[in-house]
Amino acid sequence: FPGMVWKIYDPTLKVTLIDSLNKRLKFLQTVIDELQLKDIVTLHSRAEDAGRDKKMREHFDFVTARAVARMSVLAEFCLPLVKVGGTFLALKADAAEEVAEAAKAVALLGGAECVMKDIKLPGLADKRTLVSVKKIKPTSGKYPRKAGMAAKEPL
């Protein structure tokens, strides 16, 4: 879903939406068709599998994700997809503790120090933080690990 928001915000972006649930992708494809969006594709895959796919690995300038996991887990899902010089962005609630706990994982996966920016979203009273991670070196071939391992045993 966050990729859809970015595409609507900037129609010139080329966007690939990856999800493990085909049902969500079918819904997103309906939205894409209804809005007649161009240069946006859906891919049925787990992030871990996409991160090991030679066509996808370190291919993207910018990667974001739904808030599906803690920052250390999201980093293992997303950073292998980001090309060196690209950026991983995550929207988190009260991110300071998560970011501190994820510092080792981010560095191990090729990311620079996390930069946090508090933002206020219209209609929400609670605080949100935009966490930005620049990719400064390639991710080791050991990552991402097989499906389920990042959540079971975070880096």
N, C-alpha and C positions, 0 to 999 in steps of 0.2 A: 504493500500500500504506500509506503513513503515514496517509492519511485514514481508512482502515479502522480502524487502531489507535485514532485519536482518537475515532471513532464508538463503538467498543466501550467505550472508557474513559468517554465521556460520551454516553449514548444520546439526550440532548436536542438534540445538535448537528444542524443540517441540513448535509449533506455532499454535495459534488459531486466525483466522482473522474474526473479527465481523464487519458486515455492515448492515445498514438498507435497502440498495438497492440491490436486488437480481441480477440486471444487472451487477453491479460491481463484485459481488461474482462469477458470471458465467465467467466473463473475468479472474478473478484471478484463478479460477479452471482450466481454459484452460492453463494458464501459468504454474500452478503447474503440470499439466499433461504433458505438453510439456517438461518441465525441469526435469520431473520424480522425483520431490521432495517428500521426505517421512516425516512423523510426522508433517504434516501441514494440518489443517482442516479449512473449512469455516463455519460460522454460520450466518444465516440470523436473525438479531435481532437489535433492537435499543440498544445503550449502556446503557440507563436507565433501560431497561428491563433485560438486562444481569446482571447489577449490583444488581438487586433484586432477581435474580435466585440463589437458594441455591447451585447449582452445579458450578456456575461461581463466585459468590461473594467471595472476598478475597481468590481467588484461584491461582492467577498468581504471579510469581516472578517479572515479568517485564511487564509493559503496556506502550504502546505508541499510538499516534493517529495522523491522518492527521491534518493539520492546519485548522480546521473547525470552531474554536471559540476562544474567548479570554481565557486566562489562568484560570480564575476563573470558567468558564463553563467547560473547558476541565478537570479540577480537579474534578468536580462533576461527569463527565462521567467516568473518569478513576480510581480515587483513590478507589472507592468501589470494583473494580475488583482486586486490588493489595493486596496481603497477607501482614500481618505485617512483616516487615523486607525486603520487596520487594521495587521496585523502579518504579516510574512513570517518563517517559522522554517525553519532548516536544521540538520540534524544532521551534523556534520563530524568527521573525525579530524584532530587537530593543526591547528586552524583558523587560528592566528595569522597565518601567512604568507599564506594565501588571503584572509583578511579584509582585511589591509593592502593586498593587490594589488587587491581589489575595491572599495575605498573610493570611487574616482572613479566607477565604474559605478553603485554604490548611490546616490550623490548625484545623478547624472545622471538616474536613473530615478525620483527622488522620495523616496528613502529617507533616513532619519536615520542617524546613526552606528551601526554594528553593535555590539551588546552581546553579549559572549561569556560563557557560563557552562559551566565544566567539569562533566561529569556522569560517574557510574560506572554502567555497565549491568551487571546481574547476568549472570555467565557469561562476561564479556569482560574480558581483562586489559588491553587497550589503552585509552587515553584517548579520550573523545568530548567534543565541545564543541557545545553548543546555541547557535546564532547567531540572534539576534533582531534584526529590522530593522523599525522603525516607519515607516509611510508618512506623510510629512509634507506632500507636495504631489503634484499630479497628474503622471502620466508623460506626457512629450511624445508626440505622435502619431507621431513617427518610430520609436517602439519599441512592441513588439518588432519587430525587423527580420524579413525573410522567413526561412523555414525554413533552417537550416544556417548562417546568418551569425553568430549569437552564438558558436557553437563555433569557426568558422573564424577570425573576427576579433573576439575578446572586447573589450568596451569598456574 
